[in-house]
Amino acid sequence: MSLQRDPDARGDWLSASQTAQAVANRKLSALDAVEATLKRIAAHDGVLNAFTDVVAERARQRARTIDAALARGDNVGPLAGVPFAVKNLYDITGLPTRAGSKINRDRPPAARDATLITRLEAAGAVLIGALNMGEYAYDFTGENIHDGPSRNPHDPTRMTGGSSGGSGSAVGGGLVPLALGSDTNGSIRVPASFCGVFGLKPTYGRLSRAGSFPFVASLDHLGPFARSVADMALAYDS
């Protein structure tokens, strides 16, 4: 059974482009966009199991900052108020970087965000949390023995593909319009295909890997997931 859209939740299922335009034009507040995202995660992630961490208060504070800047007439960037999430091998300030592993939860919390998180937030986006993945990115199915399998949004009895399974599930299930993953040997391309969304493995080195947990440093690529080519381009170029 596929997940259905919730027409009563403000901001749900808007594309990244639509959200950014609505927030920039002050037809939708960034805080409302974040609250709608958190509502949808609470309602549906119990089935999808896409998220391992939700940074709700950080997201709310970031959204309030964006709304205040817009009220002053400032330009907050092309991704104004757009919620996004990242595979849990990206450093997030205050959280240990799991890389899908149990033992990594005992690592010290990251002191700073990964470079791509910083870049997206500088463009106006709002980080919502970290996403499920195959342990150490060595996975093609979206299963994780510690956090459980991420589930396909079109049929939760089926796999998402991996290792960026949480990224594919979160975007395909409408929890966030944008997500970041990594690809060494198909880990963006496989879940994007299985979950019916767009995923990009960029040219090697095109996007910074600073602040990410490596699998094979000479082969790792970081890249975005989105539900449209337009949203993919918006994230990639930001």
N, C-alpha and C positions, 0 to 999 in steps of 0.2 A: 504494500500500500504506500503510495507516494504521499509526501507531506503537502498540505494545501496552504495557500496564501491566507493570511489573516488580514482582511480588509479594514478591521477596526483598529489596528495598531499603527499609529502615525509613523511614517518613515520606513515601515517594513516593505521589503521587496522593491523599493526604489533602487534604481541603478546608482552607481557612484556618480555618474554625470548628473543625473536628476537631483540627487541629494545635494551635491556641491552647488548647483544652480539655485535650488530652493533656499539653501542656507545663506548663500551670498546675497540673494535678493530679499532675505529676511522674511520669507514666506514660511519657513520652517526653522526653528532654532536648532543649533547644534546639540543642545541638551536634549531636546525632544527626539532628535535622531538617535542619540545614544540610549535614551531610556527605551525607545522602541526596540532597539537592538538587544538590550539586556532583557527585555520582556520576552522576546522571541527565543533567546538562548535558554531562559528559564523554562519556557514552555516546551521546547523541542530538543534540547541537547541531551535530555535523558534518553531519548531514542537514538540520536545521531552519534553521541559520544565524540563530538569533534573537538571540544575544548578540554584542556587539562588545567588551565588557569584563566580566571576572569578578573581583570583589574578594574573593577567597577568604579571605585572612588577616584582612581587616577583618570579614568575616562570622563567622569563627570566634571572633574576639575578642569581638564583640558577643554571640554565643551564650553564651560562657563567662560574660560579665557577667550575662546573664539567668539562667543556671543558678545562679550564686552568689547572686543576689538572691532567687531562689525558695528556696534552701536556708536563707536567713536568715528566711524567712517573709514577704518583701516581696511586694506586689502589683505586677507588672511591666506590667500593662495588658491590654486586651482582645485584642490581637494577639500574645500571648506566643509568641515563637519562630517566628512565621510568616515564611517567606522571601518576598521580593518583589524585583522588578526594575523599572527605569524606562527609558523611551525616552531615547536618548542626547542629547536636548536639555535634560535636567535636569542642573543642576550637581551633581557628586559630588566631594567633597573629594579633592584630589590628582590628579584626572584633567582633561585639557582637555575642554571641552564641545563635542562634535563637531557636533551637529545634522546628522548624516549627511554632513558635508562633509570633503573631504581637507584643505583648507587650514586648517580649524579645529583640526586635530590639533597645529598649531604654536602654538596659543594657550597662554598660561600656565595651569597647572593651577588648577582652581577652589579658592578659599580656604575655601569653606564649602559645605555641602549646600543644595540647593533646599529651600524651606520645607516642601513636602509630604513630602519624605524625612524631614526632622526630625520632622514630626508623626507619621508612621507609626512611626518608631523610638521616639518617646516613648510610643507606645501598645504597644510591645513587639515590633514587627516587626523583621526583619533584612534589610538590603539585601544582595543577591547580586551585582548588577552592572547594566550598561547594555545597552540593547537596540537592535537594528538599526532603521533607519528610512529613508524616502525623503529624499534630500538637501534640507536646509532645509525639510522637511515639505511639499514641493511634489510630491506623488505620490499616486496612487490604487492602485498595484499591489503595493507592497512590494519594489520593485527599488531597488538602490543600486549604481551603477557602481563605487564604491570598495570596498565591503564585501561585494558580492554580494547576491542576492535572499534575503529571508527566505522560508521554504517552509511551505506549508500542512500542518499536522500530520495531516490526514485523507488527504491525497494529496500527497506532496512534489513531484510533477511540476506542481502547480498553485500559483497565487499566493496570498498571504495577504491581499491588499488593503493599502492604505496610507493615510496614511503611517506609522501606528503598527504596521507589519507585524510587527516583532519582538515587540511586546507581545502581539498576537493569537496568534502562533505559540508563544511561551513558555508562555502560559496554556493554550491549546488542546492543546499537546503535553505538558502535565504537568510542565514544567520548574520552574515556580513556580505557586503557587495565586493570586497577585495580581501585577498589574503596573500601572504608570501610563503613560498616553499623553497625547496632545494631539489636539484636534479644532478645525480652523478651518472646514473644508468637507466633513467626513465622515471625518476621519482616525482617529477612534475607532470610529465606527459601521460603516465599511466593513470593516476587518479583523475586528472582533468578529463581524459577520455571516458573513464568508467562513470564519472559523476555528471557528464554532459555539460561541462563548462570549458572555458578557454584557459589554457595554461601555456606559459612561455618559458622555454629554456633559452636564455639569451646567449649571444656570443660570449665565449669564455673571457672573463675579466671585465665585461661591460658593466656589470653591477658589482659593487664592492661586497666582499665577503667578510669584512672586518666586523668582529663581534658575533661570529657564528661558529658553531662547533663543527669541526671538519670531519668528513668521512674519508675521502681521498682528495687531498688538497690539489693535486694536479688535474683533477677531473670535475670537481664540484662547481656547480653553477647555482646562483640564487635567482629566483624569478617570481613573477606574480601569477595569481589566478583571478579570473573575473568572469562575469556572465555575458559579456559582450566584448567585441574587438575595441569599441570606443573606450570602454572602461579600462581595458588592458593598456591601451595607448596612453591614457591619462595617467595611470599609475607608473608606467614604464618611463615616461618622459618627465616625471616630476622630480 
